[in-house]
Amino acid sequence: MLSFDPDLIQIDNYFLEAEFRFLGSLVAAGCDFHFLKRLLVGLDKPYQYDLNRIYYDWTSREWKDLPEVRNPYEVTYDFIKYLEGKRDYSNLKAIHDQVKEALMSLKDLNAEDFENKYDFDPSKSFILRSAKVMLR
């Protein structure tokens, strides 16, 4: 299945490694020769595909590109703009309240952290003063 013989050619570049990893992962997952042959229908040789970028869609029996993962901030921004365009006050208000609650919990957490913070002042430390005197 490989476009090269790994016993004769050293895997020393990205393309050879990509092909070896792709096919090797399928074999390691339990694909025998016949099943592997079926899975590879529709893919061009050499099989230099990244399994982090494609997946096998069992329903359509074909390999597909993984969808691009969008930044959560952008998704949230777009959703808020969508609700704004629909003039969906109730959902915008619910989001507002959740964000406000999250900010308040962070504010409370930070305030609590500062209240419990141990401020080390060397001039007030009995042990350090004693050590200083002893070392002099």
Beta strands, then each sheet from edge to edge (+ up, - down):
strand 1: 54-57
strand 2: 62-65
sheet 1: 1+ 2-
end
